[in-house]
C-alpha cells in the first residue's frame, strides 16, 4: 500500500497555505496599506530563522464522492523565530 496520494495532498495543502490568497489576496492586503503576515514576520525575525508550525492547518473541501476539491488555509500563522 502506498501513501503517495495522501503525502501529495499534504504537500499541496502546504503550498496552498503559503500562497496567502494568491496574487489577488496579496494585492488586496497591499492596497489597504498592509503587509502579509509572512512579510511582517520577515521584518521582525532574524533572516531565515522563522520555523512555521502547522502550515497545513485549515479546512479541506470535498465533493459528494469524498474527493478533495479545495483547501481553505487557517487564518493564522504560528511558529518560532529568533
Backbone as ProteinMPNN parsed JSONL, in Angstrom:
{"seq_chain_A": "XXXXXXXXXXXXXXXXXXXXXXXXXXXXXXXXXXXXXXXXXXXXXXXXXXXXXXXXXXXXXXXXXXXXXXXXXXXXXXXXXX", "coords_chain_A": {"N_chain_A": [[0.846, -1.181, 0.0], [0.52, 2.213, -0.811], [1.29, 5.489, 0.322], [1.467, 7.666, -1.193], [-0.471, 9.319, -2.539], [-1.821, 10.56, -0.372], [0.332, 11.866, 0.876], [1.116, 13.585, -1.181], [-1.161, 15.197, -1.227], [-0.965, 16.484, 1.244], [1.379, 17.982, 0.815], [0.403, 19.659, -1.206], [-1.578, 21.099, 0.192], [0.036, 22.516, 1.996], [1.477, 24.083, 0.195], [-0.643, 25.579, -0.89], [-1.363, 27.032, 1.394], [0.884, 28.639, 1.745], [0.568, 30.418, -0.304], [-1.03, 32.521, 0.491], [-3.595, 33.486, -0.233], [-3.103, 33.952, -2.853], [-1.979, 35.924, -5.735], [-4.006, 37.889, -5.986], [-5.08, 38.059, -3.385], [-2.848, 38.945, -1.958], [-2.417, 41.372, -3.242], [-4.747, 42.718, -2.446], [-4.251, 43.047, 0.307], [-1.967, 44.707, 0.187], [-3.068, 46.919, -1.132], [-4.596, 47.987, 0.871], [-2.707, 49.067, 2.41], [-1.338, 47.297, 3.964], [0.942, 44.745, 5.082], [1.534, 41.315, 4.203], [1.09, 38.513, 6.424], [3.37, 36.9, 6.486], [5.249, 38.628, 5.371], [5.36, 40.519, 7.419], [6.415, 38.965, 9.478], [8.939, 38.461, 8.389], [10.049, 40.995, 8.69], [10.437, 41.315, 11.44], [11.795, 39.11, 12.418], [14.928, 37.351, 12.667], [16.813, 36.816, 9.66], [15.787, 33.992, 7.81], [15.183, 32.52, 10.112], [12.658, 31.872, 10.997], [10.502, 29.286, 11.834], [7.891, 27.704, 10.765], [4.961, 26.281, 12.183], [2.471, 23.852, 11.726], [1.667, 24.428, 9.079], [-0.046, 23.27, 7.274], [-2.546, 23.528, 8.354], [-6.052, 23.933, 8.348], [-9.112, 23.874, 6.421], [-10.197, 21.278, 4.498], [-12.033, 20.893, 1.414], [-14.616, 18.899, 0.087], [-16.051, 16.911, -2.574], [-19.217, 15.328, -3.464], [-18.468, 12.7, -3.703], [-16.447, 12.341, -1.961], [-13.991, 13.201, -2.761], [-11.233, 15.367, -2.535], [-11.613, 18.761, -3.219], [-10.735, 21.287, -2.81], [-9.044, 23.658, -0.645], [-9.04, 25.534, 2.268], [-6.895, 27.555, 3.853], [-5.886, 27.946, 7.322], [-6.547, 30.94, 9.208], [-4.311, 32.055, 10.399], [-0.825, 32.262, 11.337], [1.7, 30.351, 12.739], [4.589, 29.872, 14.696], [8.133, 29.727, 15.428], [10.859, 31.964, 15.962], [14.036, 33.675, 15.721]], "CA_chain_A": [[0.0, 0.0, 0.0], [1.297, 3.442, -0.922], [0.727, 6.705, 0.91], [1.858, 8.751, -2.079], [-1.585, 10.248, -2.787], [-2.042, 11.336, 0.846], [1.5, 12.735, 1.069], [0.999, 14.638, -2.197], [-2.23, 16.101, -0.796], [-0.398, 17.306, 2.329], [2.284, 18.958, 0.191], [-0.423, 20.633, -1.916], [-2.187, 21.976, 1.202], [1.083, 23.42, 2.484], [1.735, 25.026, -0.885], [-1.794, 26.488, -0.934], [-1.294, 27.923, 2.555], [1.963, 29.612, 1.517], [0.154, 31.375, -1.332], [-1.634, 33.652, 1.197], [-4.688, 34.034, -1.03], [-2.639, 34.157, -4.224], [-1.637, 37.299, -6.097], [-5.126, 38.795, -5.705], [-5.148, 38.255, -1.941], [-1.71, 39.769, -1.554], [-2.678, 42.721, -3.762], [-5.769, 43.338, -1.579], [-3.568, 43.476, 1.523], [-1.098, 45.837, -0.133], [-3.932, 48.061, -1.467], [-5.063, 48.537, 2.148], [-1.535, 49.555, 3.131], [-0.91, 46.243, 4.895], [1.832, 43.684, 4.64], [1.016, 39.991, 4.522], [1.607, 38.026, 7.7], [4.749, 36.426, 6.319], [6.087, 39.817, 5.195], [5.558, 41.101, 8.752], [7.34, 38.084, 10.195], [10.276, 38.713, 7.832], [10.556, 42.267, 9.202], [10.792, 41.281, 12.859], [12.61, 37.933, 12.755], [16.228, 37.215, 12.005], [16.668, 36.165, 8.359], [15.701, 32.526, 7.712], [15.083, 31.864, 11.42], [11.278, 31.503, 11.298], [10.127, 27.888, 11.595], [6.431, 27.667, 10.869], [4.346, 25.046, 12.656], [1.079, 23.684, 11.313], [1.402, 25.145, 7.829], [-1.152, 22.622, 6.568], [-3.803, 23.657, 9.099], [-7.135, 24.554, 7.597], [-10.292, 23.049, 6.172], [-10.336, 20.773, 3.131], [-13.379, 20.836, 0.865], [-14.803, 17.635, -0.619], [-17.262, 16.774, -3.384], [-20.144, 14.295, -2.975], [-17.796, 11.4, -3.749], [-15.373, 12.327, -0.977], [-12.723, 13.647, -3.357], [-10.882, 16.721, -2.127], [-11.744, 19.7, -4.325], [-10.12, 22.559, -2.464], [-8.491, 23.771, 0.704], [-9.012, 26.883, 2.819], [-5.91, 27.568, 4.933], [-6.221, 28.626, 8.565], [-6.334, 32.384, 9.097], [-3.225, 32.442, 11.294], [0.473, 31.64, 11.117], [2.276, 30.076, 14.054], [5.924, 29.317, 14.598], [9.155, 30.292, 16.297], [11.941, 32.636, 15.239], [14.981, 34.461, 16.533]], "C_chain_A": [[0.894, 1.247, 0.0], [0.543, 4.618, -0.304], [0.987, 7.907, 0.012], [0.737, 9.765, -2.292], [-1.838, 11.141, -1.571], [-0.904, 12.321, 1.097], [1.465, 13.884, 0.059], [-0.061, 15.661, -1.805], [-1.743, 17.023, 0.324], [0.524, 18.374, 1.751], [1.495, 20.038, -0.547], [-1.083, 21.6, -0.937], [-1.167, 22.974, 1.74], [1.414, 24.48, 1.446], [0.604, 26.047, -0.983], [-1.736, 27.49, 0.213], [-0.237, 29.003, 2.353], [1.576, 30.685, 0.506], [-0.55, 32.595, -0.748], [-2.757, 34.301, 0.394], [-4.304, 34.31, -2.471], [-2.337, 35.62, -4.505], [-2.753, 38.3, -5.798], [-5.235, 39.09, -4.216], [-4.031, 39.145, -1.423], [-1.921, 41.21, -2.02], [-3.725, 43.446, -2.913], [-5.138, 43.839, -0.283], [-2.735, 44.725, 1.259], [-1.92, 47.085, -0.463], [-4.464, 48.743, -0.21], [-3.908, 49.083, 2.987], [-1.003, 48.556, 4.139], [0.114, 45.329, 4.24], [1.147, 42.35, 4.928], [1.658, 39.518, 5.827], [3.057, 37.558, 7.564], [5.716, 37.587, 6.04], [6.364, 40.481, 6.545], [6.534, 40.263, 9.567], [8.767, 38.326, 9.709], [10.888, 40.003, 8.367], [11.055, 42.182, 10.647], [11.696, 40.126, 13.253], [13.966, 38.004, 12.062], [16.033, 36.475, 10.681], [16.722, 34.636, 8.458], [15.596, 31.817, 9.055], [13.655, 31.394, 11.73], [11.009, 30.063, 10.89], [8.635, 27.76, 11.851], [5.952, 26.287, 11.319], [2.915, 25.0, 12.142], [0.721, 24.378, 10.02], [0.244, 24.524, 7.046], [-2.475, 22.726, 7.283], [-4.834, 24.384, 8.249], [-8.256, 23.57, 7.38], [-10.329, 22.59, 4.719], [-11.807, 20.789, 2.717], [-13.475, 19.581, 0.004], [-16.061, 17.679, -1.479], [-18.118, 15.643, -2.816], [-19.545, 12.903, -2.963], [-16.642, 11.303, -2.761], [-14.021, 12.73, -1.519], [-12.464, 15.099, -2.95], [-10.895, 17.642, -3.338], [-11.094, 21.047, -4.043], [-9.651, 22.556, -1.027], [-8.482, 25.234, 1.105], [-8.044, 26.878, 4.0], [-6.445, 28.274, 6.177], [-5.867, 30.102, 8.433], [-5.279, 32.891, 10.102], [-1.945, 31.74, 10.871], [1.112, 31.502, 12.488], [3.666, 29.482, 13.851], [6.858, 29.992, 15.578], [10.245, 30.903, 15.436], [12.889, 33.286, 16.223], [14.704, 35.914, 16.28]], "O_chain_A": [[1.89, 1.315, 0.72], [-0.68, 4.716, -0.403], [0.75, 9.045, 0.417], [0.987, 10.969, -2.227], [-2.046, 12.345, -1.72], [-1.138, 13.467, 1.482], [1.754, 15.028, 0.41], [0.12, 16.858, -2.025], [-2.076, 18.208, 0.345], [0.459, 19.537, 2.15], [1.876, 21.208, -0.519], [-1.141, 22.8, -1.206], [-1.482, 24.15, 1.917], [1.609, 25.646, 1.787], [0.857, 27.242, -1.141], [-2.029, 28.67, 0.021], [-0.438, 30.153, 2.745], [2.194, 31.748, 0.466], [-0.659, 33.615, -1.429], [-2.859, 35.527, 0.346], [-5.107, 34.851, -3.232], [-2.429, 36.459, -3.609], [-2.48, 39.433, -5.401], [-5.458, 40.235, -3.823], [-4.246, 39.993, -0.557], [-1.638, 42.154, -1.283], [-3.61, 44.65, -2.684], [-5.456, 44.936, 0.176], [-2.794, 45.689, 2.023], [-1.517, 48.195, -0.113], [-4.752, 49.94, -0.225], [-4.102, 49.508, 4.126], [-0.291, 48.931, 5.071], [0.145, 45.165, 3.02], [0.279, 42.269, 5.797], [2.661, 40.078, 6.269], [3.874, 37.805, 8.451], [6.88, 37.526, 6.436], [7.475, 40.954, 6.788], [7.386, 40.807, 10.27], [9.697, 38.389, 10.512], [12.109, 40.103, 8.488], [11.984, 42.893, 11.03], [12.305, 40.16, 14.322], [14.121, 38.632, 11.014], [15.175, 35.597, 10.59], [17.6, 34.074, 9.113], [15.89, 30.625, 9.138], [13.466, 30.592, 12.643], [11.255, 29.67, 9.749], [8.181, 27.715, 12.995], [6.476, 25.262, 10.884], [2.227, 26.021, 12.131], [-0.398, 24.866, 9.865], [-0.379, 25.206, 6.232], [-3.444, 22.085, 6.876], [-4.516, 25.329, 7.527], [-8.347, 22.553, 8.068], [-10.475, 23.408, 3.81], [-12.705, 20.709, 3.556], [-12.539, 19.24, -0.719], [-17.016, 18.388, -1.163], [-17.77, 15.064, -1.787], [-20.058, 12.014, -2.283], [-15.936, 10.295, -2.727], [-13.012, 12.618, -0.824], [-13.357, 15.944, -3.012], [-10.271, 17.349, -4.358], [-10.925, 21.858, -4.954], [-9.834, 21.585, -0.292], [-7.975, 26.08, 0.369], [-8.33, 26.271, 5.032], [-7.351, 29.101, 6.087], [-4.997, 30.472, 7.645], [-5.361, 34.02, 10.584], [-1.977, 30.75, 10.139], [1.07, 32.427, 13.299], [3.883, 28.684, 12.939], [6.423, 30.74, 16.454], [10.525, 30.433, 14.333], [12.582, 33.429, 17.407], [15.37, 36.778, 16.851]]}, "name": "protein", "num_of_chains": 1, "seq": "XXXXXXXXXXXXXXXXXXXXXXXXXXXXXXXXXXXXXXXXXXXXXXXXXXXXXXXXXXXXXXXXXXXXXXXXXXXXXXXXXX"}
